[in-house]
Amino acid sequence: MLILTRKIKEKIIINSNIFITVLKIKGNQVCLGINAPNNISIYREEIFLKTKINKC
């Protein structure tokens, strides 16, 4: 696992076409903005796992 430290408005870039931006930090929650091509699906972990279980 790669662990990075970012401040508000700083970005992480994945594969030169996915941008993750830290929008705000409030207590123990971080608000992220994600820009990615339309053909890439983005899920919260709990939703991904729930849909994966339903497909089995």
Backbone as a chain_set.jsonl record, in Angstrom:
{"seq": "MLILTRKIKEKIIINSNIFITVLKIKGNQVCLGINAPNNISIYREEIFLKTKINKC", "coords": {"N": [[0.848, -1.171, 0.0], [0.593, 2.147, -0.877], [1.241, 5.079, 0.855], [0.273, 8.362, 1.133], [0.693, 11.82, 1.904], [-1.369, 14.599, 1.809], [-2.384, 17.979, 1.359], [-5.164, 20.292, 1.615], [-6.59, 20.955, -1.533], [-4.46, 19.836, -2.872], [-3.267, 17.379, -5.195], [-3.486, 13.923, -6.307], [-2.23, 11.966, -8.859], [-3.136, 9.434, -11.062], [-2.02, 7.209, -13.394], [-1.857, 9.196, -15.337], [-4.378, 10.128, -16.136], [-6.306, 10.144, -14.195], [-7.381, 12.069, -11.612], [-7.148, 12.873, -8.261], [-8.37, 14.933, -5.833], [-7.904, 16.579, -2.772], [-10.489, 18.003, -1.169], [-11.656, 18.994, 1.22], [-11.083, 18.804, 4.757], [-12.502, 17.571, 7.598], [-12.601, 17.078, 10.855], [-12.452, 13.676, 11.361], [-12.962, 13.04, 8.735], [-12.417, 13.049, 5.227], [-12.905, 14.886, 2.327], [-13.022, 14.067, -0.975], [-12.353, 14.848, -4.393], [-12.835, 13.423, -7.556], [-11.565, 13.139, -10.734], [-12.006, 11.461, -13.658], [-11.826, 9.452, -16.652], [-14.898, 8.792, -18.44], [-15.318, 6.077, -18.878], [-14.368, 4.718, -16.727], [-15.235, 3.14, -13.798], [-16.157, 4.247, -10.569], [-16.336, 3.51, -7.219], [-17.538, 3.619, -3.842], [-16.075, 1.657, -1.267], [-17.872, -0.022, 0.25], [-20.17, -0.089, -1.36], [-19.176, -1.209, -3.709], [-18.434, -3.775, -2.768], [-20.946, -4.733, -2.002], [-22.343, -4.831, -4.47], [-20.739, -6.641, -5.802], [-21.103, -8.974, -4.296], [-23.824, -9.458, -4.79], [-23.736, -10.195, -7.457], [-22.695, -12.726, -7.494]], "CA": [[0.0, 0.0, 0.0], [1.277, 3.432, -0.926], [0.625, 6.051, 1.759], [0.658, 9.71, 0.764], [0.148, 12.919, 2.688], [-1.789, 15.695, 0.945], [-3.097, 19.086, 1.988], [-6.336, 20.724, 0.851], [-6.371, 21.368, -2.925], [-3.374, 19.09, -3.5], [-3.781, 16.274, -6.008], [-2.779, 12.681, -6.604], [-2.508, 11.629, -10.25], [-2.971, 8.01, -11.345], [-1.999, 6.837, -14.811], [-1.93, 10.455, -16.096], [-5.736, 10.532, -16.535], [-7.188, 10.128, -13.027], [-6.93, 13.079, -10.663], [-7.849, 12.862, -6.982], [-8.071, 16.188, -5.154], [-8.418, 16.738, -1.409], [-11.32, 19.204, -1.181], [-11.715, 19.517, 2.582], [-10.857, 17.874, 5.862], [-13.322, 17.984, 8.734], [-12.497, 16.032, 11.874], [-11.833, 12.451, 10.843], [-13.439, 12.791, 7.381], [-11.756, 13.737, 4.131], [-13.759, 15.007, 1.143], [-12.189, 13.939, -2.162], [-12.93, 15.014, -5.726], [-12.162, 12.502, -8.474], [-11.769, 13.347, -12.165], [-11.548, 10.279, -14.383], [-12.584, 9.226, -17.88], [-16.249, 8.234, -18.23], [-15.353, 4.611, -18.959], [-13.834, 4.159, -15.485], [-16.211, 3.121, -12.711], [-15.618, 4.606, -9.264], [-17.276, 3.106, -6.181], [-17.119, 3.504, -2.442], [-15.791, 0.239, -1.019], [-19.043, -0.783, 0.703], [-21.07, -0.283, -2.506], [-18.504, -2.17, -4.586], [-18.556, -5.113, -2.192], [-22.352, -5.138, -2.031], [-22.699, -5.202, -5.838], [-19.969, -7.842, -6.136], [-21.765, -10.103, -3.636], [-25.082, -9.705, -5.472], [-23.489, -10.793, -8.769], [-22.26, -14.121, -7.32]], "C": [[0.895, 1.235, 0.0], [0.533, 4.406, -0.028], [1.173, 7.422, 1.417], [0.026, 10.719, 1.709], [-0.162, 14.061, 1.73], [-2.486, 16.753, 1.784], [-4.281, 19.448, 1.101], [-5.889, 21.338, -0.472], [-5.17, 20.698, -3.587], [-3.948, 17.841, -4.161], [-2.874, 15.052, -5.967], [-3.183, 12.328, -8.03], [-2.186, 10.158, -10.463], [-3.047, 7.813, -12.853], [-2.221, 8.038, -15.737], [-3.338, 10.864, -16.539], [-6.756, 10.447, -15.397], [-6.595, 11.075, -11.995], [-7.788, 13.011, -9.409], [-7.407, 14.101, -6.219], [-8.676, 16.179, -3.765], [-9.182, 18.065, -1.381], [-11.45, 19.833, 0.196], [-11.48, 18.394, 3.576], [-11.639, 18.406, 7.046], [-13.303, 16.859, 9.761], [-11.781, 14.827, 11.313], [-12.327, 12.087, 9.443], [-12.672, 13.64, 6.375], [-12.711, 13.735, 2.949], [-12.844, 15.029, -0.075], [-12.993, 14.227, -3.42], [-12.136, 14.136, -6.672], [-12.558, 12.848, -9.898], [-11.163, 12.161, -12.89], [-12.351, 10.165, -15.672], [-13.919, 8.542, -17.587], [-16.291, 6.717, -18.244], [-14.778, 3.935, -17.715], [-14.897, 4.272, -14.393], [-15.511, 3.423, -11.396], [-16.684, 4.309, -8.222], [-16.676, 3.353, -4.802], [-16.985, 2.009, -2.161], [-17.046, -0.551, -0.647], [-20.045, -1.026, -0.428], [-20.472, -1.306, -3.468], [-18.671, -3.59, -4.061], [-19.984, -5.616, -2.227], [-22.762, -5.568, -3.454], [-21.963, -6.46, -6.277], [-20.607, -9.069, -5.533], [-23.053, -10.459, -4.353], [-24.899, -10.357, -6.825], [-23.095, -12.251, -8.661], [-23.427, -15.061, -7.175]], "O": [[1.834, 1.338, 0.788], [-0.685, 4.542, -0.141], [2.387, 7.63, 1.41], [-1.056, 10.486, 2.247], [0.687, 14.448, 0.927], [-3.105, 16.443, 2.802], [-4.389, 18.971, -0.029], [-4.947, 22.128, -0.526], [-4.889, 20.968, -4.754], [-4.979, 17.316, -3.741], [-1.688, 15.129, -5.646], [-4.365, 12.387, -8.368], [-1.11, 9.687, -10.097], [-4.02, 8.204, -13.498], [-2.743, 7.864, -16.839], [-3.482, 11.856, -17.253], [-7.948, 10.658, -15.621], [-5.455, 10.908, -11.561], [-9.014, 13.083, -9.486], [-6.216, 14.299, -5.982], [-9.838, 15.811, -3.596], [-8.586, 19.129, -1.551], [-11.366, 21.053, 0.337], [-11.653, 17.213, 3.276], [-11.461, 19.555, 7.452], [-13.917, 15.812, 9.558], [-10.647, 14.927, 10.844], [-12.139, 10.954, 9.001], [-12.327, 14.791, 6.64], [-13.269, 12.693, 2.605], [-11.988, 15.905, -0.196], [-14.174, 13.89, -3.502], [-10.907, 14.1, -6.608], [-13.742, 12.852, -10.236], [-9.971, 11.881, -12.763], [-13.443, 10.724, -15.772], [-14.05, 7.806, -16.609], [-17.208, 6.124, -17.677], [-14.71, 2.707, -17.656], [-15.393, 5.36, -14.103], [-14.416, 2.925, -11.134], [-17.809, 4.798, -8.325], [-15.46, 3.301, -4.622], [-17.697, 1.195, -2.748], [-17.263, -1.641, -1.176], [-20.703, -2.066, -0.451], [-21.183, -2.17, -3.982], [-19.008, -4.502, -4.816], [-20.216, -6.803, -2.458], [-23.458, -6.571, -3.614], [-22.503, -7.259, -7.041], [-20.656, -10.114, -6.181], [-23.358, -11.641, -4.515], [-25.818, -11.016, -7.311], [-23.156, -12.965, -9.662], [-23.233, -16.267, -7.021]]}, "num_chains": 1, "name": "protein.A"}
